[in-house]
Each structure stands twice: as structure tokens, then as C-alpha cells.
Amino acid sequence: MQLDGIRALIFDFDGLILETEGPIFQSWQELYQAHNRQLSWETWSKIIGTNEIEVGYDPLVELEKQTGQALDRPTVAEARRQREWDLVLTQPVLPGVMDYLHAARRLGLELGVASSSSRQWVIGHLERLGLRDYFACVRTGDDVPRTKPDPAVYLQVLECLNVSAAEAVALEDSPNGALAAKRAGIFCVVVPNEMTRAIPNQHADLRLESLADLPLERLLSRIEALRRG
């Protein structure tokens, strides 16, 4: 199959390879509910795909403001992280991901991951799921001064894979992630999950409801057609 210059496929991680967004939000919701407060989806949706602390929003600090009480932060944070972990462990790899990884190998595409999450989080889950060896390059929030929507993590993956932006396709689930990919000059396909499906995403070049809906070969053909106009 002629790929028309496409040499690399770059995956986001959270919400694209593994559905972590819902469990993360649920763990925070449960913490707020335990203190008789509510954490709204509208508030949380604005920070999906980026580092919440980096954009000036700390849900733990916000909870303290709402309750007017100082929390035992280390204890509360550790309990919430454990709840998040327990919820994430129940999640399978998202539909279509394995088919895309196998097809990319068959087509000779380079594979990378560009994530705002920590390296420990991303690598840990990729190894747990048996996916780490598919990716020649993994770059995370630990590798860049600013996370998505800043393009730095995508630029690092491009450099690592030794491909240009025009030779790559990014797969994302969130507006913050799609904006990062576009700022790096990469064609971006958004594949929303249950957490991001209702969020307007004007940054992506193409939208799929699921990777399972369209084989990689057909996606690449569609991208070629769009590029030809």
C-alpha cells in the first residue's frame, strides 16, 4: 500500500489506548462526594488531556476552598490515587487499538506515544498490558517543560522517530491533545471516548467514533484523499 509519505503513527495514551479518563474523574468525584461536595464534568472537561496543576487547577486545593477545611493532603491524595488505580485496572485496551498496532507493523510505520501523563504512569500501563514493545518512542509530561496543549511532547516524538510533522499522523481523544498535535504541524485524528465525546473539538482534521470503526489502511486512504483536496 502506498502511504503517500506517511511514516509514523503517534498515539496519545489516556483515553486513546486505555480508558483512564473516566476512572480518574470518578475517583475525584468520589472524594468530593465524601466531603458533601460535587465536582462537575463541566469543570473537569476543561483540563482533560493536560496537566491540571500546570494549568492552575488543583482539585485538592479546590476541595479545601469549598469545605473551608485543611485536608491531610498526603493521606487523602494517596487514598484517591489507589482508588484511581483500582478502577483503571478493570479497563481493557480500547477497541481497535490492537488492530491499529498490528496494521502499523505490517505497513512498516514507526509508532510513538505522546502523553501529558507521567512516564511512570504511561510506561507502567504499557508494560502491564504487553504493549510497550510496539512503540519505538514514548515521550511524556516528564520529558517536557509544558504539557499539552503545548506541542513540545509531539515535537520530541517526531525528533525521536526521525520523521517530519508531514510524515506523521496523531491519534487523540481530547481538544487539548488535538491542539498540541496541530501546533506541532501534525495531521490529527480525534477518537473521543465517553468523557470527551460531548466536548467540541475544532482542532482535529478528522473524527472517528472508534478506531474499531475504520481499519488503519482505510484511514490512511481517507487522509490521502483529504490531502489531495
Phi and psi in degrees as GROMACS dihedral restraints (atoms count N, CA, C in turn):
[ dihedral_restraints ]
;  ai    aj    ak    al  type     phi  dphi    fc
    3     4     5     6     1   -78.5    20    10
    4     5     6     7     1   124.2    20    10
    6     7     8     9     1   -96.2    20    10
    7     8     9    10     1     1.1    20    10
    9    10    11    12     1    54.1    20    10
   10    11    12    13     1    43.1    20    10
   12    13    14    15     1    91.1    20    10
   13    14    15    16     1    -7.2    20    10
   15    16    17    18     1   -78.9    20    10
   16    17    18    19     1   121.4    20    10
   18    19    20    21     1  -119.0    20    10
   19    20    21    22     1   -12.9    20    10
   21    22    23    24     1  -145.0    20    10
   22    23    24    25     1   148.4    20    10
   24    25    26    27     1  -123.4    20    10
   25    26    27    28     1   124.2    20    10
   27    28    29    30     1  -115.5    20    10
   28    29    30    31     1   120.7    20    10
   30    31    32    33     1   -97.0    20    10
   31    32    33    34     1   137.6    20    10
   33    34    35    36     1   -69.8    20    10
   34    35    36    37     1   169.3    20    10
   36    37    38    39     1  -108.1    20    10
   37    38    39    40     1   -67.7    20    10
   39    40    41    42     1   -65.5    20    10
   40    41    42    43     1   122.1    20    10
   42    43    44    45     1    84.8    20    10
   43    44    45    46     1    -5.4    20    10
   45    46    47    48     1  -117.7    20    10
   46    47    48    49     1   -48.9    20    10
   48    49    50    51     1   -90.2    20    10
   49    50    51    52     1   -43.2    20    10
   51    52    53    54     1  -133.6    20    10
   52    53    54    55     1   134.6    20    10
   54    55    56    57     1   -77.9    20    10
   55    56    57    58     1    90.3    20    10
   57    58    59    60     1  -103.4    20    10
   58    59    60    61     1   -20.0    20    10
   60    61    62    63     1   -61.3    20    10
   61    62    63    64     1   -46.3    20    10
   63    64    65    66     1   -62.2    20    10
   64    65    66    67     1   -49.2    20    10
   66    67    68    69     1   -59.9    20    10
   67    68    69    70     1   -39.5    20    10
   69    70    71    72     1   -62.1    20    10
   70    71    72    73     1   -48.2    20    10
   72    73    74    75     1   -62.3    20    10
   73    74    75    76     1   -42.3    20    10
   75    76    77    78     1   -61.0    20    10
   76    77    78    79     1   -40.8    20    10
   78    79    80    81     1   -64.4    20    10
   79    80    81    82     1   -37.0    20    10
   81    82    83    84     1   -71.7    20    10
   82    83    84    85     1   -40.9    20    10
   84    85    86    87     1   -57.6    20    10
   85    86    87    88     1   -45.3    20    10
   87    88    89    90     1   -63.2    20    10
   88    89    90    91     1   -37.0    20    10
   90    91    92    93     1   -64.1    20    10
   91    92    93    94     1   -45.4    20    10
   93    94    95    96     1   -62.3    20    10
   94    95    96    97     1   -44.0    20    10
   96    97    98    99     1   -63.2    20    10
   97    98    99   100     1   -33.1    20    10
   99   100   101   102     1   -65.0    20    10
  100   101   102   103     1   -20.1    20    10
  102   103   104   105     1  -108.5    20    10
  103   104   105   106     1    19.4    20    10
  105   106   107   108     1    59.2    20    10
  106   107   108   109     1    38.0    20    10
  108   109   110   111     1  -128.3    20    10
  109   110   111   112     1   166.2    20    10
  111   112   113   114     1  -122.7    20    10
  112   113   114   115     1   136.4    20    10
  114   115   116   117     1  -108.6    20    10
  115   116   117   118     1   114.3    20    10
  117   118   119   120     1   -82.8    20    10
  118   119   120   121     1   151.2    20    10
  120   121   122   123     1   -62.6    20    10
  121   122   123   124     1   -35.4    20    10
  123   124   125   126     1   -59.9    20    10
  124   125   126   127     1   -41.0    20    10
  126   127   128   129     1   -68.4    20    10
  127   128   129   130     1   -46.9    20    10
  129   130   131   132     1   -69.0    20    10
  130   131   132   133     1   -34.5    20    10
  132   133   134   135     1   -61.8    20    10
  133   134   135   136     1   -25.0    20    10
  135   136   137   138     1   -71.4    20    10
  136   137   138   139     1   -19.5    20    10
  138   139   140   141     1  -111.3    20    10
  139   140   141   142     1     2.0    20    10
  141   142   143   144     1   -62.6    20    10
  142   143   144   145     1   131.3    20    10
  144   145   146   147     1    94.1    20    10
  145   146   147   148     1    -1.0    20    10
  147   148   149   150     1  -133.4    20    10
  148   149   150   151     1  -173.7    20    10
  150   151   152   153     1   -97.0    20    10
  151   152   153   154     1   114.4    20    10
  153   154   155   156     1   -61.6    20    10
  154   155   156   157     1   -37.0    20    10
  156   157   158   159     1   -65.9    20    10
  157   158   159   160     1   -38.8    20    10
  159   160   161   162     1   -63.4    20    10
  160   161   162   163     1   -33.0    20    10
  162   163   164   165     1   -91.7    20    10
  163   164   165   166     1    11.5    20    10
  165   166   167   168     1    87.4    20    10
  166   167   168   169     1    18.1    20    10
  168   169   170   171     1  -124.7    20    10
  169   170   171   172     1   113.8    20    10
  171   172   173   174     1  -114.5    20    10
  172   173   174   175     1   107.9    20    10
  174   175   176   177     1   -61.8    20    10
  175   176   177   178     1   -25.9    20    10
  177   178   179   180     1   -72.8    20    10
  178   179   180   181     1   -42.9    20    10
  180   181   182   183     1   -62.7    20    10
  181   182   183   184     1   -40.7    20    10
  183   184   185   186     1   -63.2    20    10
  184   185   186   187     1   -38.6    20    10
  186   187   188   189     1   -64.3    20    10
  187   188   189   190     1   -40.3    20    10
  189   190   191   192     1   -62.8    20    10
  190   191   192   193     1   -39.4    20    10
  192   193   194   195     1   -63.5    20    10
  193   194   195   196     1   -43.2    20    10
  195   196   197   198     1   -68.4    20    10
  196   197   198   199     1   -36.9    20    10
  198   199   200   201     1   -88.8    20    10
  199   200   201   202     1   -19.2    20    10
  201   202   203   204     1    70.2    20    10
  202   203   204   205     1    21.6    20    10
  204   205   206   207     1  -128.4    20    10
  205   206   207   208     1   143.1    20    10
  207   208   209   210     1   -80.1    20    10
  208   209   210   211     1   132.1    20    10
  210   211   212   213     1   -98.2    20    10
  211   212   213   214     1   156.2    20    10
  213   214   215   216     1   -77.1    20    10
  214   215   216   217     1    84.7    20    10
  216   217   218   219     1   -56.4    20    10
  217   218   219   220     1   -47.5    20    10
  219   220   221   222     1   -58.9    20    10
  220   221   222   223     1   -42.5    20    10
  222   223   224   225     1   -69.2    20    10
  223   224   225   226     1   -45.9    20    10
  225   226   227   228     1   -63.9    20    10
  226   227   228   229     1   -43.7    20    10
  228   229   230   231     1   -64.4    20    10
  229   230   231   232     1   -41.1    20    10
  231   232   233   234     1   -66.6    20    10
  232   233   234   235     1   -40.6    20    10
  234   235   236   237     1   -64.3    20    10
  235   236   237   238     1   -40.6    20    10
  237   238   239   240     1   -67.2    20    10
  238   239   240   241     1   -42.5    20    10
  240   241   242   243     1   -61.2    20    10
  241   242   243   244     1   -38.5    20    10
  243   244   245   246     1   -65.7    20    10
  244   245   246   247     1   -40.2    20    10
  246   247   248   249     1   -63.3    20    10
  247   248   249   250     1   -43.2    20    10
  249   250   251   252     1   -58.2    20    10
  250   251   252   253     1   -47.0    20    10
  252   253   254   255     1   -60.7    20    10
  253   254   255   256     1   -46.3    20    10
  255   256   257   258     1   -59.2    20    10
  256   257   258   259     1   -40.4    20    10
  258   259   260   261     1   -68.7    20    10
  259   260   261   262     1   -41.7    20    10
  261   262   263   264     1   -65.1    20    10
  262   263   264   265     1   -35.7    20    10
  264   265   266   267     1   -62.2    20    10
  265   266   267   268     1   -18.7    20    10
  267   268   269   270     1   -84.7    20    10
  268   269   270   271     1    -7.1    20    10
  270   271   272   273     1   -90.1    20    10
  271   272   273   274     1   134.9    20    10
  273   274   275   276     1   -84.9    20    10
  274   275   276   277     1   166.3    20    10
  276   277   278   279     1   -57.5    20    10
  277   278   279   280     1   138.3    20    10
  279   280   281   282     1   -66.0    20    10
  280   281   282   283     1   152.7    20    10
  282   283   284   285     1   -56.3    20    10
  283   284   285   286     1   136.6    20    10
  285   286   287   288     1    88.1    20    10
  286   287   288   289     1   -17.5    20    10
  288   289   290   291     1   -61.8    20    10
  289   290   291   292     1   -49.2    20    10
  291   292   293   294     1   -62.6    20    10
  292   293   294   295     1   -38.9    20    10
  294   295   296   297     1   -61.5    20    10
  295   296   297   298     1   -40.4    20    10
  297   298   299   300     1   -67.2    20    10
  298   299   300   301     1   -40.3    20    10
  300   301   302   303     1   -64.4    20    10
  301   302   303   304     1   -44.0    20    10
  303   304   305   306     1   -65.7    20    10
  304   305   306   307     1   -42.5    20    10
  306   307   308   309     1   -65.6    20    10
  307   308   309   310     1   -39.5    20    10
  309   310   311   312     1   -62.2    20    10
  310   311   312   313     1   -42.3    20    10
  312   313   314   315     1   -61.6    20    10
  313   314   315   316     1   -44.0    20    10
  315   316   317   318     1   -63.0    20    10
  316   317   318   319     1   -34.4    20    10
  318   319   320   321     1   -86.9    20    10
  319   320   321   322     1    -4.7    20    10
  321   322   323   324     1    77.5    20    10
  322   323   324   325     1    23.7    20    10
  324   325   326   327     1   -81.7    20    10
  325   326   327   328     1   144.0    20    10
  327   328   329   330     1   -74.9    20    10
  328   329   330   331     1   145.3    20    10
  330   331   332   333     1  -123.0    20    10
  331   332   333   334     1   136.0    20    10
  333   334   335   336     1  -140.0    20    10
  334   335   336   337     1   164.7    20    10
  336   337   338   339     1  -123.5    20    10
  337   338   339   340     1   133.5    20    10
  339   340   341   342     1  -125.9    20    10
  340   341   342   343     1   111.1    20    10
  342   343   344   345     1  -133.9    20    10
  343   344   345   346     1   148.0    20    10
  345   346   347   348     1   -83.0    20    10
  346   347   348   349     1   -13.4    20    10
  348   349   350   351     1   -75.7    20    10
  349   350   351   352     1   174.3    20    10
  351   352   353   354     1   -72.6    20    10
  352   353   354   355     1   156.7    20    10
  354   355   356   357     1   -63.7    20    10
  355   356   357   358     1   -40.1    20    10
  357   358   359   360     1   -59.2    20    10
  358   359   360   361     1   -42.6    20    10
  360   361   362   363     1   -64.3    20    10
  361   362   363   364     1   -50.6    20    10
  363   364   365   366     1   -69.0    20    10
  364   365   366   367     1   -52.2    20    10
  366   367   368   369     1   -62.7    20    10
  367   368   369   370     1   -40.4    20    10
  369   370   371   372     1   -58.4    20    10
  370   371   372   373     1   -45.7    20    10
  372   373   374   375     1   -71.8    20    10
  373   374   375   376     1   -40.0    20    10
  375   376   377   378     1   -60.5    20    10
  376   377   378   379     1   -41.7    20    10
  378   379   380   381     1   -68.1    20    10
  379   380   381   382     1   -41.9    20    10
  381   382   383   384     1   -60.4    20    10
  382   383   384   385     1   -37.3    20    10
  384   385   386   387     1   -87.6    20    10
  385   386   387   388     1    -2.7    20    10
  387   388   389   390     1    74.4    20    10
  388   389   390   391     1    27.6    20    10
  390   391   392   393     1  -108.8    20    10
  391   392   393   394     1    -9.7    20    10
  393   394   395   396     1   -57.7    20    10
  394   395   396   397     1   -39.4    20    10
  396   397   398   399     1   -71.5    20    10
  397   398   399   400     1   -11.7    20    10
  399   400   401   402     1   -71.3    20    10
  400   401   402   403     1   -24.7    20    10
  402   403   404   405     1  -106.3    20    10
  403   404   405   406     1   121.0    20    10
  405   406   407   408     1   -72.0    20    10
  406   407   408   409     1   -22.6    20    10
  408   409   410   411     1  -146.8    20    10
  409   410   411   412     1   132.2    20    10
  411   412   413   414     1  -128.6    20    10
  412   413   414   415     1   122.2    20    10
  414   415   416   417     1  -124.7    20    10
  415   416   417   418     1   140.4    20    10
  417   418   419   420     1  -133.3    20    10
  418   419   420   421     1  -176.8    20    10
  420   421   422   423     1   -61.2    20    10
  421   422   423   424     1   -21.9    20    10
  423   424   425   426     1   -73.0    20    10
  424   425   426   427     1   -16.1    20    10
  426   427   428   429     1   -96.8    20    10
  427   428   429   430     1    -4.6    20    10
  429   430   431   432     1  -132.8    20    10
  430   431   432   433     1   154.5    20    10
  432   433   434   435     1   -71.8    20    10
  433   434   435   436     1   -28.3    20    10
  435   436   437   438     1  -138.9    20    10
  436   437   438   439     1   139.7    20    10
  438   439   440   441     1   -90.9    20    10
  439   440   441   442     1  -178.6    20    10
  441   442   443   444     1   -55.4    20    10
  442   443   444   445     1   141.2    20    10
  444   445   446   447     1   -84.0    20    10
  445   446   447   448     1     5.7    20    10
  447   448   449   450     1   -64.1    20    10
  448   449   450   451     1   142.1    20    10
  450   451   452   453     1   -81.8    20    10
  451   452   453   454     1     0.1    20    10
  453   454   455   456     1   -54.0    20    10
  454   455   456   457     1   -43.1    20    10
  456   457   458   459     1   -67.3    20    10
  457   458   459   460     1   -34.9    20    10
  459   460   461   462     1   -69.5    20    10
  460   461   462   463     1   -40.0    20    10
  462   463   464   465     1   -62.2    20    10
  463   464   465   466     1   -37.3    20    10
  465   466   467   468     1   -66.7    20    10
  466   467   468   469     1   -38.7    20    10
  468   469   470   471     1   -66.5    20    10
  469   470   471   472     1   -41.1    20    10
  471   472   473   474     1   -57.9    20    10
  472   473   474   475     1   -45.7    20    10
  474   475   476   477     1   -64.1    20    10
  475   476   477   478     1   -43.3    20    10
  477   478   479   480     1   -61.7    20    10
  478   479   480   481     1   -41.5    20    10
  480   481   482   483     1   -82.2    20    10
  481   482   483   484     1    -9.8    20    10
  483   484   485   486     1    60.2    20    10
  484   485   486   487     1    46.8    20    10
  486   487   488   489     1  -129.3    20    10
  487   488   489   490     1   157.3    20    10
  489   490   491   492     1   -87.1    20    10
  490   491   492   493     1   165.5    20    10
  492   493   494   495     1   -59.5    20    10
  493   494   495   496     1   -36.4    20    10
  495   496   497   498     1   -69.1    20    10
  496   497   498   499     1   -17.1    20    10
  498   499   500   501     1   -97.0    20    10
  499   500   501   502     1     5.3    20    10
  501   502   503   504     1  -121.1    20    10
  502   503   504   505     1   156.9    20    10
  504   505   506   507     1  -127.6    20    10
  505   506   507   508     1   132.3    20    10
  507   508   509   510     1  -102.9    20    10
  508   509   510   511     1   139.5    20    10
  510   511   512   513     1  -112.6    20    10
  511   512   513   514     1   120.6    20    10
  513   514   515   516     1  -133.8    20    10
  514   515   516   517     1   164.2    20    10
  516   517   518   519     1  -119.7    20    10
  517   518   519   520     1   -15.9    20    10
  519   520   521   522     1  -123.8    20    10
  520   521   522   523     1   158.0    20    10
  522   523   524   525     1   -60.6    20    10
  523   524   525   526     1   -40.3    20    10
  525   526   527   528     1   -60.9    20    10
  526   527   528   529     1   -41.6    20    10
  528   529   530   531     1   -68.4    20    10
  529   530   531   532     1   -43.4    20    10
  531   532   533   534     1   -62.9    20    10
  532   533   534   535     1   -39.7    20    10
  534   535   536   537     1   -64.7    20    10
  535   536   537   538     1   -39.0    20    10
  537   538   539   540     1   -61.1    20    10
  538   539   540   541     1   -44.8    20    10
  540   541   542   543     1   -62.3    20    10
  541   542   543   544     1   -44.8    20    10
  543   544   545   546     1   -66.7    20    10
  544   545   546   547     1   -37.2    20    10
  546   547   548   549     1   -64.6    20    10
  547   548   549   550     1   -25.9    20    10
  549   550   551   552     1   -84.9    20    10
  550   551   552   553     1    -2.3    20    10
  552   553   554   555     1    84.2    20    10
  553   554   555   556     1    18.8    20    10
  555   556   557   558     1  -101.1    20    10
  556   557   558   559     1   138.8    20    10
  558   559   560   561     1   -62.8    20    10
  559   560   561   562     1   129.3    20    10
  561   562   563   564     1  -120.7    20    10
  562   563   564   565     1   128.1    20    10
  564   565   566   567     1  -107.0    20    10
  565   566   567   568     1   120.9    20    10
  567   568   569   570     1   -95.2    20    10
  568   569   570   571     1   133.1    20    10
  570   571   572   573     1  -126.6    20    10
  571   572   573   574     1    87.7    20    10
  573   574   575   576     1   -69.2    20    10
  574   575   576   577     1   154.7    20    10
  576   577   578   579     1  -111.2    20    10
  577   578   579   580     1  -170.3    20    10
  579   580   581   582     1   -61.5    20    10
  580   581   582   583     1   -30.8    20    10
  582   583   584   585     1   -78.4    20    10
  583   584   585   586     1   -30.8    20    10
  585   586   587   588     1  -107.9    20    10
  586   587   588   589     1    -5.2    20    10
  588   589   590   591     1   -60.5    20    10
  589   590   591   592     1   -33.6    20    10
  591   592   593   594     1   -89.9    20    10
  592   593   594   595     1    -1.5    20    10
  594   595   596   597     1   -87.7    20    10
  595   596   597   598     1   124.4    20    10
  597   598   599   600     1   -58.4    20    10
  598   599   600   601     1   136.8    20    10
  600   601   602   603     1  -134.3    20    10
  601   602   603   604     1    93.8    20    10
  603   604   605   606     1   -90.6    20    10
  604   605   606   607     1    -0.3    20    10
  606   607   608   609     1   -88.4    20    10
  607   608   609   610     1   -28.4    20    10
  609   610   611   612     1   -73.9    20    10
  610   611   612   613     1   153.9    20    10
  612   613   614   615     1   -85.6    20    10
  613   614   615   616     1   -25.9    20    10
  615   616   617   618     1  -153.1    20    10
  616   617   618   619     1   147.7    20    10
  618   619   620   621     1  -125.0    20    10
  619   620   621   622     1   132.9    20    10
  621   622   623   624     1  -120.5    20    10
  622   623   624   625     1   143.8    20    10
  624   625   626   627     1   -76.3    20    10
  625   626   627   628     1   -26.6    20    10
  627   628   629   630     1  -160.7    20    10
  628   629   630   631     1   147.0    20    10
  630   631   632   633     1   -63.1    20    10
  631   632   633   634     1   -24.6    20    10
  633   634   635   636     1   -70.1    20    10
  634   635   636   637     1   -14.9    20    10
  636   637   638   639     1   -78.8    20    10
  637   638   639   640     1   -20.6    20    10
  639   640   641   642     1  -146.8    20    10
  640   641   642   643     1   115.9    20    10
  642   643   644   645     1   -58.8    20    10
  643   644   645   646     1   153.1    20    10
  645   646   647   648     1   -57.3    20    10
  646   647   648   649     1   -42.6    20    10
  648   649   650   651     1   -58.2    20    10
  649   650   651   652     1   -41.6    20    10
  651   652   653   654     1   -70.9    20    10
  652   653   654   655     1   -35.5    20    10
  654   655   656   657     1   -62.1    20    10
  655   656   657   658     1   -45.3    20    10
  657   658   659   660     1   -62.8    20    10
  658   659   660   661     1   -37.6    20    10
  660   661   662   663     1   -64.5    20    10
  661   662   663   664     1   -39.6    20    10
  663   664   665   666     1   -66.2    20    10
  664   665   666   667     1   -39.9    20    10
  666   667   668   669     1   -63.0    20    10
  667   668   669   670     1   -42.7    20    10
  669   670   671   672     1   -59.2    20    10
  670   671   672   673     1   -42.1    20    10
  672   673   674   675     1   -64.2    20    10
  673   674   675   676     1   -42.1    20    10
  675   676   677   678     1   -63.4    20    10
  676   677   678   679     1   -39.4    20    10
  678   679   680   681     1   -66.6    20    10
  679   680   681   682     1   -34.7    20    10
  681   682   683   684     1   -74.5    20    10
  682   683   684   685     1   -16.8    20    10
